[in-house]
Amino acid sequence: MHNVNVDAIAATTEAAASDPDSATVKVHLGGSWNVDSDHVQFSGDVGYPDGMVTLTADFPELLGGQGRAPAALAYCFYGAMCCYAATFATQAAME
């Protein structure tokens, strides 16, 4: 329903009733600060069920970076926006 798998949500809800740990989402994060000025300031790997993606971040020039990648705050706001939208769409689909 509108790109939300409501059957999977129902199955998770049922499984969590008897095993709360089954509804735990595991997140893998790792990252490093790059001291080489030819690279973005920070890069890190973020895992997800089907793979891994490397994200990069660089502060804008006024904060000491070169602006070669999104600043960390952009990722933070994107995460909040995505979480809100997903929650809204999920609740609407379940109705």
N, C-alpha and C positions, 0 to 999 in steps of 0.2 A: 504494500500500500504506500504509494508515493515514495518509493526507495527506502522503506523501513520494513524489515523482516519481522512482522508481528508474531509469526509462529515461533521464531527463535526467542523472542522476548518471553512468550508464554512458557516455552520449555525451560528457559533460565529461571523464571519465577517458580516453576514447579520444582525444579532441582534444588533451588536455594532453600526451599521450605524444609528439606531434610538435611541438606549439606550447605550451610552458608558460605563455606569456602569456594564452592563451585561458581559463585557469582563475583569472585575477586578478579579484577583486571590487573594483570601483571604488566609493568612497563619497564623497558630497558633503556637507560640513558647513559651516555658517556660523552665526554668532550675534552677538549684541550685548548689552552690559550696558545696562540701562535706568536712567537717572538720575532719572526722574520717579517719585516715590513713589506715584503712583496706578496704577502698572503693576507686574507681577511683575519680579523683579530681572533675569532673563535670558531671552531667547527666541532660538531659532535654527531654521533650516531644515535638514531632513534629507531628502535625495533617496533615492529607491528606483526600481527599474525602471519602475513604473507611475505615478510622480508625485512629489510632495513633500508633506511634512507639517511644520508648525511646532510645535515642542515648547517648553514654558515651564518655568522652574524658579524657585523662590523658597525661600530658607532659612527654617527655622522661626524664630519670634520670638526664642528664646533665642540664636540665632546671627546676629541682626540683620535678619532678613527679616520678612515678614508671614505666611508659611505659606500663601500663596494658590495655590501650585502644588507639585507634588512637588519635593523637594530633589534636587540633582544626584546624591547618593549613592543615592537610590531608583532612578534610571535606571541607574546603574552596576550595582547588584545585580540589577535586572530583566534587564539585558543578559547578565550572567553566568548567571542562572537560565535564560533563554531559550536561550542557547548550549548549555548542558549538556543541556537537555531535547531540543533539536533534534538534537544529536549522538547522544544515546541513541536517539531515535526513528528517525533515519536509519540507524544501524548495525543496529538491530533489523529494520527494513524490508528492508535489503539482505540480511540472513540468510535 
